[in-house]
Amino acid sequence: MQALINGEVNLWTIIVWTVLAFPLALLGGALAGIKLAGKDLGIKLAAMVGALFGPVAAVPGVLLALLALALG
């Protein structure tokens, strides 16, 4: 836990941030799907599609950011 506070990047911090990023990406994708296509597709379908595509960008983005922090 101290590694998270100090900003050190190790296996523990990678696992924690990836596990935190996944549900937040699901939620963000669902909300974005509802906002963008809720009227056209229906709220439930738009939320499901948004939640499907939300982690596609967020999780690799978190992993790339952690890689950049580890190298820098």
C-alpha positions as a Markdown table, in Angstrom:
| # | Residue | x | y | z |
|---|---|---|---|---|
| 1 | Met | 0.0 | 0.0 | 0.0 |
| 2 | Gln | 2.9 | 2.3 | 0.6 |
| 3 | Ala | 4.0 | 2.0 | -3.0 |
| 4 | Leu | 0.7 | 3.5 | -4.1 |
| 5 | Ile | 1.2 | 6.5 | -1.8 |
| 6 | Asn | 4.8 | 7.0 | -2.9 |
| 7 | Gly | 4.0 | 6.7 | -6.6 |
| 8 | Glu | 6.3 | 3.7 | -7.1 |
| 9 | Val | 5.2 | 1.4 | -10.0 |
| 10 | Asn | 5.5 | -2.3 | -9.3 |
| 11 | Leu | 3.3 | -5.3 | -9.9 |
| 12 | Trp | 1.0 | -4.4 | -7.0 |
| 13 | Thr | 0.3 | -0.9 | -8.3 |
| 14 | Ile | -0.3 | -2.2 | -11.8 |
| 15 | Ile | -2.9 | -4.7 | -10.6 |
| 16 | Val | -4.6 | -2.2 | -8.3 |
| 17 | Trp | -4.9 | 0.5 | -11.0 |
| 18 | Thr | -6.1 | -2.0 | -13.7 |
| 19 | Val | -8.7 | -3.4 | -11.3 |
| 20 | Leu | -9.9 | 0.1 | -10.5 |
| 21 | Ala | -9.9 | 1.2 | -14.1 |
| 22 | Phe | -12.1 | -1.6 | -15.4 |
| 23 | Pro | -15.3 | -0.9 | -13.5 |
| 24 | Leu | -14.9 | 2.9 | -13.9 |
| 25 | Ala | -14.5 | 2.3 | -17.6 |
| 26 | Leu | -17.6 | 0.2 | -17.7 |
| 27 | Leu | -19.6 | 2.9 | -15.9 |
| 28 | Gly | -18.2 | 5.7 | -18.1 |
| 29 | Gly | -18.8 | 3.8 | -21.3 |
| 30 | Ala | -22.4 | 3.0 | -20.2 |
| 31 | Leu | -23.1 | 6.7 | -19.4 |
| 32 | Ala | -21.5 | 7.9 | -22.6 |
| 33 | Gly | -23.5 | 5.3 | -24.6 |
| 34 | Ile | -26.7 | 6.5 | -23.0 |
| 35 | Lys | -25.9 | 10.1 | -23.7 |
| 36 | Leu | -24.8 | 9.6 | -27.3 |
| 37 | Ala | -27.2 | 7.0 | -28.5 |
| 38 | Gly | -29.9 | 6.6 | -25.9 |
| 39 | Lys | -32.7 | 8.0 | -28.1 |
| 40 | Asp | -31.7 | 6.0 | -31.2 |
| 41 | Leu | -30.9 | 2.6 | -29.7 |
| 42 | Gly | -32.9 | 2.7 | -26.5 |
| 43 | Ile | -31.3 | 3.3 | -23.1 |
| 44 | Lys | -30.6 | -0.3 | -22.2 |
| 45 | Leu | -28.9 | -1.3 | -25.5 |
| 46 | Ala | -26.9 | 2.0 | -25.6 |
| 47 | Ala | -25.7 | 1.3 | -22.0 |
| 48 | Met | -24.7 | -2.3 | -22.9 |
| 49 | Val | -22.8 | -1.3 | -26.0 |
| 50 | Gly | -21.1 | 1.6 | -24.2 |
| 51 | Ala | -20.1 | -0.6 | -21.3 |
| 52 | Leu | -18.7 | -3.0 | -23.9 |
| 53 | Phe | -16.5 | -0.4 | -25.6 |
| 54 | Gly | -15.6 | 1.7 | -22.5 |
| 55 | Pro | -12.8 | -0.6 | -21.3 |
| 56 | Val | -11.4 | -1.0 | -24.8 |
| 57 | Ala | -9.8 | 2.4 | -24.5 |
| 58 | Ala | -9.5 | 2.9 | -20.7 |
| 59 | Val | -7.6 | -0.2 | -19.6 |
| 60 | Pro | -4.8 | 0.0 | -22.3 |
| 61 | Gly | -4.6 | 3.7 | -21.5 |
| 62 | Val | -4.0 | 3.0 | -17.8 |
| 63 | Leu | -1.4 | 0.4 | -18.7 |
| 64 | Leu | 0.4 | 2.7 | -21.1 |
| 65 | Ala | 0.4 | 5.5 | -18.5 |
| 66 | Leu | 1.8 | 3.1 | -15.8 |
| 67 | Leu | 4.5 | 2.0 | -18.3 |
| 68 | Ala | 5.4 | 5.7 | -19.0 |
| 69 | Leu | 5.6 | 6.3 | -15.3 |
| 70 | Ala | 7.8 | 3.3 | -14.7 |
| 71 | Leu | 10.2 | 4.3 | -17.5 |
| 72 | Gly | 10.3 | 8.0 | -16.7 |
